[in-house]
Amino acid sequence: MGRADLVPKITEEAVRVREDMGWPIVVTPFAQYIVAQASMNLLTGERYARLSDEVIDLLLGEFGSMPGAANQELLDRAAQSPRARQRRGAAREEPTLDELRARFGGGQSDEDLLLRATMPAEQVDQMAARRERARDGGLTDLLEALSAQDKPWSISLRARGGAFSASGAKGAGA
């Protein structure tokens, strides 16, 4: 954007925007929505002259309720937007878990079904594969992985009155 002078102003405006929105949690994607809205407010010279579809969705409850009360004027502006009218016209019915099982196959946890319904299949497959690899590994696998590191390592385990510890460095035996 070439406007480094705006960074402190955007930071200040982002705090105000977050308050106006009802204090949404500052994690992806909400952090981006907040900062993008703060930037638009500053670049247009008028607060909330334009609202992104994502901010409208957030204000209208698409992501659940916010921890605090949103600014009523901002809520009214969002409710009167073309995006809000479009949302009202397209009533969307969420699939049930049974429908997701029929679509993605049984034998999956509710969590995996919801992930498959909202994320690309290859990402869910990668997460599932990593989870399985983590389940398959035992203490021997852990020690082998630690021994392959370029830096010294140590591990201590204690359970039910017993203890185990090991340390080493690359190439050293465990």
C-alpha positions, 0 to 999 in steps of 0.5 A: 500500500505504501502508506507506512504512516497509517500503521499506528492509525490503523492499530488505533482504529482496529481497537475501535472497530473491534469494540464496535463489533462486540469484541470478536476474538482476535484470531484468524479470520476475525483479526483480518476482518477487523484490520481490513475494516479499520483500513477501509475506515481510514482510507475512505475517510468515513467510519463504516462507509463500506462494510466487507461481506465478512464483517456483515456476516460477522455482525449478523451472527454467521459466526455466532454471538459476540462476547460483547454488545455491538454498536447498534448503528453499525448493526443497523447499517449491516442489516440494511446492506445488500449482503444482508438482503441477499442472506435473507433471500437465500435461507441456508439449511445446515446439513445434519451429522447423518447427512454428512455421514452419508456424504463423507462415509461412516466411521469418522468422528463428528469432528472429522465430519465437520472438518470435511464439511468446511475444509478442502479434503486434502487438508483434512486428509493430511491432518488425519494422517498426521494424527494417525502417525502420532498414535502409531509412534511409541517410545522407540520412535520418539527416541529415534526422532530425537536422536536425529536432531542436530542439537542435544536433547533430553527427556524425562518421564515419570508415572506411577512411581517409576521414572525414565530419562534419556539424553543424547545428541545426533549419532549417539545411541539412546 
